[in-house]
Amino acid sequence: MKGSPTPLRTPTWSTSGRKKYPPAQFPVLAFMGAPANFPVLPQNIDLHRYLHWSDGMMAEVTQVIDQNLPRPYVGIHLRNGNDWVNACEHVDESRSHLFASGQCVGYGRNTAKTLTKEMCLPSKKEVLKAVKKAVKKIKAKSIFVATDNDAMLPELRKEFKKLTVFQLNPEVPQLDLAILGQADHFVGNCVSTFTAFVTRERKAANKPTMFFAFNQDKKIKEEL
């Protein structure tokens, strides 16, 4: 597209864009950059309901689940790599927003809950506590772990001796995303945009989501 870029969410794109690029003639549009803000703005979260995995991806996801994850299963995302440890050093109680933290603390500047370092980088004790709560809630038979670093497999297997604890560690991270989206319950990282993708998918499918070190029972007031 020549000229000034137009965000896809604007009325201008809805009219002129569809006329210039009718879906019947242009089923796929390729962009050189992200067509929207990063992290995703709160007013765009519901658009995720239009995003669906390919048949090939879902066939692979189904195979992994059938072979390794007895249902019901809890999916968890552990973001704890060195880069993340450094990023969480920027968290202090005077600021509520970092990356995708709005997904759990709320998006309003004046109404958002306090963001803590434990929410950004939960301790192993907190991870086990949150997973135990999720496992108990759905009477889970297995746990799926997606991570960029430490999957805590020894700790999880020791704590949940009767459950299957499985990590795939795929070359394609989208496979982790899709499996987490299919989980019967999900526990993610409040600040992570990787978790946020899963959260949006699960919200569109009306599936439950929890966040480490965050009191899910308190209602979040959002200022959109």
C-alpha atoms as an extended CHARMM CRD file, in Angstrom:
* protein
*
       224  EXT
         1         1  MET       CA              0.0000000000        0.0000000000        0.0000000000  PROA      1               0.0000000000
         2         2  LYS       CA              1.3810000000        3.3640000000       -0.9790000000  PROA      2               0.0000000000
         3         3  GLY       CA              0.9960000000        6.5500000000        1.0220000000  PROA      3               0.0000000000
         4         4  SER       CA              0.4270000000        6.9330000000        4.7570000000  PROA      4               0.0000000000
         5         5  PRO       CA             -0.4650000000        3.7350000000        6.6160000000  PROA      5               0.0000000000
         6         6  THR       CA             -3.9780000000        3.4540000000        7.9880000000  PROA      6               0.0000000000
         7         7  PRO       CA             -4.6350000000        1.3800000000       11.1440000000  PROA      7               0.0000000000
         8         8  LEU       CA             -7.0050000000       -1.4890000000       10.3930000000  PROA      8               0.0000000000
         9         9  ARG       CA             -9.3250000000       -0.5390000000       13.2430000000  PROA      9               0.0000000000
        10        10  THR       CA            -10.2240000000        2.8950000000       11.7890000000  PROA      10              0.0000000000
        11        11  PRO       CA            -13.4690000000        3.6370000000        9.9090000000  PROA      11              0.0000000000
        12        12  THR       CA            -11.3430000000        4.8260000000        6.9510000000  PROA      12              0.0000000000
        13        13  TRP       CA             -9.9390000000        1.3350000000        6.4670000000  PROA      13              0.0000000000
        14        14  SER       CA            -13.3670000000       -0.2730000000        6.8640000000  PROA      14              0.0000000000
        15        15  THR       CA            -14.7230000000        1.6160000000        3.8620000000  PROA      15              0.0000000000
        16        16  SER       CA            -11.8580000000        2.4590000000        1.5090000000  PROA      16              0.0000000000
        17        17  GLY       CA             -9.7700000000       -0.6120000000        2.3860000000  PROA      17              0.0000000000
        18        18  ARG       CA            -12.5320000000       -3.1030000000        1.6680000000  PROA      18              0.0000000000
        19        19  LYS       CA            -13.3830000000       -1.3450000000       -1.5710000000  PROA      19              0.0000000000
        20        20  LYS       CA             -9.7640000000       -1.3390000000       -2.7570000000  PROA      20              0.0000000000
        21        21  TYR       CA             -9.0140000000       -4.8620000000       -1.5110000000  PROA      21              0.0000000000
        22        22  PRO       CA            -12.2680000000       -6.8820000000       -1.6300000000  PROA      22              0.0000000000
        23        23  PRO       CA            -11.9440000000      -10.1590000000        0.3450000000  PROA      23              0.0000000000
        24        24  ALA       CA            -13.1500000000      -12.2340000000       -2.6090000000  PROA      24              0.0000000000
        25        25  GLN       CA            -10.2430000000      -10.9620000000       -4.6990000000  PROA      25              0.0000000000
        26        26  PHE       CA             -7.6390000000      -10.5520000000       -1.9210000000  PROA      26              0.0000000000
        27        27  PRO       CA             -8.2040000000      -13.3080000000        0.7000000000  PROA      27              0.0000000000
        28        28  VAL       CA             -4.7590000000      -12.6550000000        2.2100000000  PROA      28              0.0000000000
        29        29  LEU       CA             -3.0850000000       -9.2950000000        2.8940000000  PROA      29              0.0000000000
        30        30  ALA       CA              0.6700000000       -9.2440000000        3.6520000000  PROA      30              0.0000000000
        31        31  PHE       CA              2.0740000000       -6.4370000000        5.8310000000  PROA      31              0.0000000000
        32        32  MET       CA              5.6790000000       -5.4290000000        6.3950000000  PROA      32              0.0000000000
        33        33  GLY       CA              4.9500000000       -4.6310000000       10.0340000000  PROA      33              0.0000000000
        34        34  ALA       CA              2.3260000000       -5.2030000000       12.7000000000  PROA      34              0.0000000000
        35        35  PRO       CA             -1.0000000000       -3.6720000000       11.5780000000  PROA      35              0.0000000000
        36        36  ALA       CA             -1.9190000000       -2.7490000000       15.1610000000  PROA      36              0.0000000000
        37        37  ASN       CA             -0.4210000000       -1.6740000000       18.4810000000  PROA      37              0.0000000000
        38        38  PHE       CA              1.8300000000       -3.8190000000       20.6690000000  PROA      38              0.0000000000
        39        39  PRO       CA              0.7990000000       -4.8320000000       23.2520000000  PROA      39              0.0000000000
        40        40  VAL       CA             -2.7690000000       -5.1920000000       22.0310000000  PROA      40              0.0000000000
        41        41  LEU       CA             -5.0000000000       -2.3030000000       23.0570000000  PROA      41              0.0000000000
        42        42  PRO       CA             -7.9690000000       -3.2040000000       25.2930000000  PROA      42              0.0000000000
        43        43  GLN       CA            -10.4820000000       -2.1060000000       22.6590000000  PROA      43              0.0000000000
        44        44  ASN       CA             -8.9860000000       -4.6360000000       20.2220000000  PROA      44              0.0000000000
        45        45  ILE       CA             -8.9450000000       -7.6780000000       22.5070000000  PROA      45              0.0000000000
        46        46  ASP       CA            -12.2810000000       -9.0410000000       21.2930000000  PROA      46              0.0000000000
        47        47  LEU       CA            -10.9820000000       -9.1370000000       17.7080000000  PROA      47              0.0000000000
        48        48  HSD       CA             -9.1460000000      -12.3140000000       18.6570000000  PROA      48              0.0000000000
        49        49  ARG       CA            -12.3730000000      -14.2420000000       18.0940000000  PROA      49              0.0000000000
        50        50  TYR       CA            -11.6870000000      -13.8920000000       14.3530000000  PROA      50              0.0000000000
        51        51  LEU       CA             -8.2790000000      -15.5550000000       14.6600000000  PROA      51              0.0000000000
        52        52  HSD       CA             -8.2600000000      -19.3250000000       14.1640000000  PROA      52              0.0000000000
        53        53  TRP       CA             -5.4470000000      -21.8470000000       13.9350000000  PROA      53              0.0000000000
        54        54  SER       CA             -4.9580000000      -23.6640000000       10.6380000000  PROA      54              0.0000000000
        55        55  ASP       CA             -6.3170000000      -27.1880000000       10.2210000000  PROA      55              0.0000000000
        56        56  GLY       CA             -2.7410000000      -28.4860000000       10.0640000000  PROA      56              0.0000000000
        57        57  MET       CA             -1.8130000000      -26.8230000000       13.3570000000  PROA      57              0.0000000000
        58        58  MET       CA             -4.9350000000      -28.1110000000       15.1030000000  PROA      58              0.0000000000
        59        59  ALA       CA             -4.3010000000      -31.6360000000       13.8410000000  PROA      59              0.0000000000
        60        60  GLU       CA             -0.8290000000      -31.4990000000       15.4170000000  PROA      60              0.0000000000
        61        61  VAL       CA             -2.2330000000      -30.0310000000       18.6370000000  PROA      61              0.0000000000
        62        62  THR       CA             -4.8710000000      -32.7530000000       18.8860000000  PROA      62              0.0000000000
        63        63  GLN       CA             -2.2260000000      -35.4210000000       18.3670000000  PROA      63              0.0000000000
        64        64  VAL       CA              0.0100000000      -34.0260000000       21.1230000000  PROA      64              0.0000000000
        65        65  ILE       CA             -2.9080000000      -33.7890000000       23.5560000000  PROA      65              0.0000000000
        66        66  ASP       CA             -4.2440000000      -37.2670000000       22.7690000000  PROA      66              0.0000000000
        67        67  GLN       CA             -0.8150000000      -38.8750000000       23.1750000000  PROA      67              0.0000000000
        68        68  ASN       CA              0.4970000000      -36.9560000000       26.1930000000  PROA      68              0.0000000000
        69        69  LEU       CA             -2.1730000000      -35.0720000000       28.1350000000  PROA      69              0.0000000000
        70        70  PRO       CA             -5.0660000000      -36.9670000000       29.7300000000  PROA      70              0.0000000000
        71        71  ARG       CA             -7.9950000000      -34.6400000000       30.2160000000  PROA      71              0.0000000000
        72        72  PRO       CA             -8.8240000000      -32.5750000000       32.0480000000  PROA      72              0.0000000000
        73        73  TYR       CA             -5.4480000000      -30.8220000000       31.9250000000  PROA      73              0.0000000000
        74        74  VAL       CA             -4.0480000000      -27.5490000000       33.2510000000  PROA      74              0.0000000000
        75        75  GLY       CA             -1.8270000000      -25.4940000000       30.9690000000  PROA      75              0.0000000000
        76        76  ILE       CA              0.7610000000      -23.1750000000       32.5460000000  PROA      76              0.0000000000
        77        77  HSD       CA              3.1380000000      -20.5970000000       31.0920000000  PROA      77              0.0000000000
        78        78  LEU       CA              6.3740000000      -19.9850000000       32.9870000000  PROA      78              0.0000000000
        79        79  ARG       CA              8.2220000000      -16.8880000000       31.7570000000  PROA      79              0.0000000000
        80        80  ASN       CA             11.5270000000      -16.9220000000       33.6180000000  PROA      80              0.0000000000
        81        81  GLY       CA             14.4340000000      -16.4850000000       31.2070000000  PROA      81              0.0000000000
        82        82  ASN       CA             17.3320000000      -14.1310000000       31.9800000000  PROA      82              0.0000000000
        83        83  ASP       CA             15.8810000000      -11.3540000000       29.8280000000  PROA      83              0.0000000000
        84        84  TRP       CA             12.6330000000      -11.6030000000       31.7900000000  PROA      84              0.0000000000
        85        85  VAL       CA             14.4120000000      -11.5100000000       35.1310000000  PROA      85              0.0000000000
        86        86  ASN       CA             15.9860000000       -8.2250000000       34.0370000000  PROA      86              0.0000000000
        87        87  ALA       CA             12.6790000000       -6.8550000000       32.7360000000  PROA      87              0.0000000000
        88        88  CYS       CA             10.9360000000       -7.5630000000       36.0430000000  PROA      88              0.0000000000
        89        89  GLU       CA             13.5040000000       -5.4240000000       37.8260000000  PROA      89              0.0000000000
        90        90  HSD       CA             11.6140000000       -2.4430000000       36.3800000000  PROA      90              0.0000000000
        91        91  VAL       CA              8.4890000000       -3.3710000000       38.3290000000  PROA      91              0.0000000000
        92        92  ASP       CA              7.7610000000       -1.2130000000       41.3480000000  PROA      92              0.0000000000
        93        93  GLU       CA              4.5070000000       -0.5080000000       43.1120000000  PROA      93              0.0000000000
        94        94  SER       CA              4.3150000000        3.0260000000       41.7530000000  PROA      94              0.0000000000
        95        95  ARG       CA              3.4640000000        1.7490000000       38.2700000000  PROA      95              0.0000000000
        96        96  SER       CA              0.7450000000       -0.6790000000       37.3010000000  PROA      96              0.0000000000
        97        97  HSD       CA              1.5050000000       -1.2780000000       33.6530000000  PROA      97              0.0000000000
        98        98  LEU       CA              4.3510000000       -3.1790000000       32.0450000000  PROA      98              0.0000000000
        99        99  PHE       CA              3.9470000000       -5.0110000000       28.7430000000  PROA      99              0.0000000000
       100       100  ALA       CA              0.6340000000       -6.9330000000       28.9980000000  PROA      100             0.0000000000
       101       101  SER       CA             -0.0640000000       -6.4610000000       32.7110000000  PROA      101             0.0000000000
       102       102  GLY       CA             -3.3860000000       -4.7790000000       31.9370000000  PROA      102             0.0000000000
       103       103  GLN       CA             -4.8410000000       -8.2410000000       31.2860000000  PROA      103             0.0000000000
       104       104  CYS       CA             -4.9230000000       -8.9060000000       35.0310000000  PROA      104             0.0000000000
       105       105  VAL       CA             -4.5520000000       -5.5770000000       36.8730000000  PROA      105             0.0000000000
       106       106  GLY       CA             -6.8790000000       -3.6740000000       34.5570000000  PROA      106             0.0000000000
       107       107  TYR       CA             -6.1630000000       -1.0620000000       31.9020000000  PROA      107             0.0000000000
       108       108  GLY       CA             -7.2670000000        2.1470000000       33.5980000000  PROA      108             0.0000000000
       109       109  ARG       CA             -4.4440000000        4.3850000000       34.7990000000  PROA      109             0.0000000000
       110       110  ASN       CA             -6.3170000000        5.3850000000       37.9270000000  PROA      110             0.0000000000
       111       111  THR       CA             -8.1860000000        2.1560000000       38.5970000000  PROA      111             0.0000000000
       112       112  ALA       CA             -5.6090000000       -0.5500000000       37.8800000000  PROA      112             0.0000000000
       113       113  LYS       CA             -4.5460000000       -2.8640000000       40.6850000000  PROA      113             0.0000000000
       114       114  THR       CA             -0.9700000000       -2.8260000000       41.9720000000  PROA      114             0.0000000000
       115       115  LEU       CA              1.5510000000       -4.7330000000       39.8730000000  PROA      115             0.0000000000
       116       116  THR       CA              4.1370000000       -6.6340000000       41.9260000000  PROA      116             0.0000000000
       117       117  LYS       CA              7.4290000000       -8.3500000000       41.0920000000  PROA      117             0.0000000000
       118       118  GLU       CA              5.8990000000      -11.6530000000       42.1960000000  PROA      118             0.0000000000
       119       119  MET       CA              3.2610000000      -11.2520000000       39.4970000000  PROA      119             0.0000000000
       120       120  CYS       CA              5.9940000000      -10.5970000000       36.9280000000  PROA      120             0.0000000000
       121       121  LEU       CA              8.4200000000      -13.2660000000       38.1340000000  PROA      121             0.0000000000
       122       122  PRO       CA              6.5810000000      -15.6710000000       40.4510000000  PROA      122             0.0000000000
       123       123  SER       CA              8.6150000000      -17.7510000000       42.8930000000  PROA      123             0.0000000000
       124       124  LYS       CA              8.5670000000      -21.5400000000       42.6360000000  PROA      124             0.0000000000
       125       125  LYS       CA              6.4570000000      -21.5890000000       45.7820000000  PROA      125             0.0000000000
       126       126  GLU       CA              3.8730000000      -19.3170000000       44.1290000000  PROA      126             0.0000000000
       127       127  VAL       CA              3.8850000000      -21.4000000000       40.9470000000  PROA      127             0.0000000000
       128       128  LEU       CA              3.1590000000      -24.5920000000       42.8650000000  PROA      128             0.0000000000
       129       129  LYS       CA              0.4540000000      -22.8570000000       44.9020000000  PROA      129             0.0000000000
       130       130  ALA       CA             -1.3500000000      -21.5060000000       41.8190000000  PROA      130             0.0000000000
       131       131  VAL       CA             -1.0680000000      -24.7630000000       39.8870000000  PROA      131             0.0000000000
       132       132  LYS       CA             -2.3780000000      -26.7100000000       42.8730000000  PROA      132             0.0000000000
       133       133  LYS       CA             -5.4200000000      -24.4330000000       42.9870000000  PROA      133             0.0000000000
       134       134  ALA       CA             -6.1030000000      -24.9150000000       39.2710000000  PROA      134             0.0000000000
       135       135  VAL       CA             -5.5800000000      -28.6860000000       39.4710000000  PROA      135             0.0000000000
       136       136  LYS       CA             -7.9950000000      -28.9580000000       42.3710000000  PROA      136             0.0000000000
       137       137  LYS       CA            -10.5770000000      -26.7710000000       40.6480000000  PROA      137             0.0000000000
       138       138  ILE       CA            -10.9580000000      -29.0330000000       37.6120000000  PROA      138             0.0000000000
       139       139  LYS       CA             -9.6720000000      -32.2990000000       39.1420000000  PROA      139             0.0000000000
       140       140  ALA       CA             -6.9190000000      -32.3270000000       36.5450000000  PROA      140             0.0000000000
       141       141  LYS       CA             -5.1970000000      -35.4960000000       35.3870000000  PROA      141             0.0000000000
       142       142  SER       CA             -2.2660000000      -33.7670000000       33.6980000000  PROA      142             0.0000000000
       143       143  ILE       CA             -0.2820000000      -30.5170000000       33.4770000000  PROA      143             0.0000000000
       144       144  PHE       CA              1.1730000000      -28.9770000000       30.3350000000  PROA      144             0.0000000000
       145       145  VAL       CA              4.1470000000      -26.6260000000       30.7590000000  PROA      145             0.0000000000
       146       146  ALA       CA              5.2320000000      -23.9830000000       28.2490000000  PROA      146             0.0000000000
       147       147  THR       CA              8.3110000000      -21.9320000000       29.1010000000  PROA      147             0.0000000000
       148       148  ASP       CA             11.2300000000      -19.9670000000       27.7160000000  PROA      148             0.0000000000
       149       149  ASN       CA             13.6570000000      -21.3420000000       30.3200000000  PROA      149             0.0000000000
       150       150  ASP       CA             12.9140000000      -23.3540000000       33.4760000000  PROA      150             0.0000000000
       151       151  ALA       CA              9.9120000000      -25.7010000000       33.2060000000  PROA      151             0.0000000000
       152       152  MET       CA             10.1770000000      -26.7100000000       36.8940000000  PROA      152             0.0000000000
       153       153  LEU       CA              9.5550000000      -30.3330000000       35.9070000000  PROA      153             0.0000000000
       154       154  PRO       CA             11.2510000000      -31.8870000000       38.9800000000  PROA      154             0.0000000000
       155       155  GLU       CA              9.2810000000      -29.6440000000       41.3700000000  PROA      155             0.0000000000
       156       156  LEU       CA              5.9780000000      -30.1730000000       39.5740000000  PROA      156             0.0000000000
       157       157  ARG       CA              6.3950000000      -33.9380000000       39.3370000000  PROA      157             0.0000000000
       158       158  LYS       CA              7.2880000000      -34.1370000000       43.0150000000  PROA      158             0.0000000000
       159       159  GLU       CA              4.2640000000      -32.0550000000       44.0120000000  PROA      159             0.0000000000
       160       160  PHE       CA              1.8220000000      -33.7910000000       41.6550000000  PROA      160             0.0000000000
       161       161  LYS       CA              2.9920000000      -37.4110000000       41.7720000000  PROA      161             0.0000000000
       162       162  LYS       CA             -0.2650000000      -38.8650000000       40.4530000000  PROA      162             0.0000000000
       163       163  LEU       CA             -0.4980000000      -36.4830000000       37.5030000000  PROA      163             0.0000000000
       164       164  THR       CA              1.2180000000      -36.4600000000       34.1120000000  PROA      164             0.0000000000
       165       165  VAL       CA              3.4980000000      -33.4050000000       33.8060000000  PROA      165             0.0000000000
       166       166  PHE       CA              4.4930000000      -32.7800000000       30.2000000000  PROA      166             0.0000000000
       167       167  GLN       CA              6.6270000000      -30.2320000000       28.3510000000  PROA      167             0.0000000000
       168       168  LEU       CA              6.8340000000      -30.2360000000       24.5570000000  PROA      168             0.0000000000
       169       169  ASN       CA              9.4810000000      -27.5400000000       24.0100000000  PROA      169             0.0000000000
       170       170  PRO       CA              8.6820000000      -27.2310000000       20.2890000000  PROA      170             0.0000000000
       171       171  GLU       CA             10.7520000000      -25.4220000000       17.6540000000  PROA      171             0.0000000000
       172       172  VAL       CA              7.5820000000      -23.5440000000       16.7350000000  PROA      172             0.0000000000
       173       173  PRO       CA              6.3130000000      -21.6230000000       19.8120000000  PROA      173             0.0000000000
       174       174  GLN       CA              2.8840000000      -21.2700000000       18.2380000000  PROA      174             0.0000000000
       175       175  LEU       CA              2.3460000000      -24.9440000000       19.0370000000  PROA      175             0.0000000000
       176       176  ASP       CA              2.7010000000      -24.1570000000       22.7520000000  PROA      176             0.0000000000
       177       177  LEU       CA              0.2380000000      -21.2870000000       22.3390000000  PROA      177             0.0000000000
       178       178  ALA       CA             -2.3570000000      -23.4980000000       20.6810000000  PROA      178             0.0000000000
       179       179  ILE       CA             -2.0360000000      -26.2690000000       23.2960000000  PROA      179             0.0000000000
       180       180  LEU       CA             -2.4000000000      -23.7420000000       26.1240000000  PROA      180             0.0000000000
       181       181  GLY       CA             -5.4730000000      -22.3820000000       24.3910000000  PROA      181             0.0000000000
       182       182  GLN       CA             -7.0430000000      -25.8500000000       24.4010000000  PROA      182             0.0000000000
       183       183  ALA       CA             -6.3550000000      -26.5090000000       28.1030000000  PROA      183             0.0000000000
       184       184  ASP       CA             -9.2670000000      -27.0880000000       30.4770000000  PROA      184             0.0000000000
       185       185  HSD       CA             -7.7120000000      -24.4720000000       32.7630000000  PROA      185             0.0000000000
       186       186  PHE       CA             -4.8080000000      -22.0750000000       32.2390000000  PROA      186             0.0000000000
       187       187  VAL       CA             -2.4280000000      -20.2750000000       34.5950000000  PROA      187             0.0000000000
       188       188  GLY       CA             -0.2910000000      -17.5820000000       33.0090000000  PROA      188             0.0000000000
       189       189  ASN       CA              2.0510000000      -14.6930000000       33.6560000000  PROA      189             0.0000000000
       190       190  CYS       CA              0.2630000000      -11.3790000000       34.1940000000  PROA      190             0.0000000000
       191       191  VAL       CA              2.9300000000       -9.3090000000       32.4100000000  PROA      191             0.0000000000
       192       192  SER       CA              3.7570000000      -11.6060000000       29.4950000000  PROA      192             0.0000000000
       193       193  THR       CA              2.4460000000      -10.8830000000       25.9990000000  PROA      193             0.0000000000
       194       194  PHE       CA              2.8160000000      -14.6110000000       25.2520000000  PROA      194             0.0000000000
       195       195  THR       CA              0.3540000000      -15.3290000000       28.0470000000  PROA      195             0.0000000000
       196       196  ALA       CA             -1.8130000000      -12.4730000000       26.7600000000  PROA      196             0.0000000000
       197       197  PHE       CA             -2.2470000000      -14.2110000000       23.4040000000  PROA      197             0.0000000000
       198       198  VAL       CA             -3.5020000000      -17.3210000000       25.1940000000  PROA      198             0.0000000000
       199       199  THR       CA             -5.7250000000      -15.2160000000       27.4550000000  PROA      199             0.0000000000
       200       200  ARG       CA             -7.3950000000      -13.5520000000       24.4580000000  PROA      200             0.0000000000
       201       201  GLU       CA             -7.9880000000      -16.8760000000       22.7340000000  PROA      201             0.0000000000
       202       202  ARG       CA             -9.4660000000      -18.3730000000       25.8720000000  PROA      202             0.0000000000
       203       203  LYS       CA            -11.6450000000      -15.3460000000       26.5130000000  PROA      203             0.0000000000
       204       204  ALA       CA            -13.0890000000      -15.6850000000       23.0090000000  PROA      204             0.0000000000
       205       205  ALA       CA            -13.8250000000      -19.3550000000       23.7320000000  PROA      205             0.0000000000
       206       206  ASN       CA            -15.1530000000      -18.6290000000       27.2520000000  PROA      206             0.0000000000
       207       207  LYS       CA            -12.4460000000      -20.7440000000       28.9260000000  PROA      207             0.0000000000
       208       208  PRO       CA            -11.0500000000      -20.0360000000       32.4300000000  PROA      208             0.0000000000
       209       209  THR       CA             -7.7310000000      -18.2680000000       32.9960000000  PROA      209             0.0000000000
       210       210  MET       CA             -5.7470000000      -17.4900000000       36.1540000000  PROA      210             0.0000000000
       211       211  PHE       CA             -2.5540000000      -15.5000000000       36.7470000000  PROA      211             0.0000000000
       212       212  PHE       CA              0.2930000000      -16.2540000000       39.1150000000  PROA      212             0.0000000000
       213       213  ALA       CA              0.3030000000      -14.1650000000       42.3140000000  PROA      213             0.0000000000
       214       214  PHE       CA             -2.9170000000      -12.3700000000       41.4160000000  PROA      214             0.0000000000
       215       215  ASN       CA             -6.1440000000      -12.5540000000       43.4020000000  PROA      215             0.0000000000
       216       216  GLN       CA             -8.5650000000      -13.6070000000       40.7050000000  PROA      216             0.0000000000
       217       217  ASP       CA            -11.5930000000      -13.2290000000       42.9560000000  PROA      217             0.0000000000
       218       218  LYS       CA            -11.3940000000       -9.4620000000       43.1470000000  PROA      218             0.0000000000
       219       219  LYS       CA            -13.2950000000       -7.7350000000       40.4210000000  PROA      219             0.0000000000
       220       220  ILE       CA            -11.1570000000       -5.5650000000       38.1300000000  PROA      220             0.0000000000
       221       221  LYS       CA            -12.4800000000       -2.1530000000       37.2080000000  PROA      221             0.0000000000
       222       222  GLU       CA            -11.4030000000       -1.2220000000       33.7330000000  PROA      222             0.0000000000
       223       223  GLU       CA            -11.2830000000        2.2410000000       32.2670000000  PROA      223             0.0000000000
       224       224  LEU       CA            -11.5080000000        1.8940000000       28.5060000000  PROA      224             0.0000000000
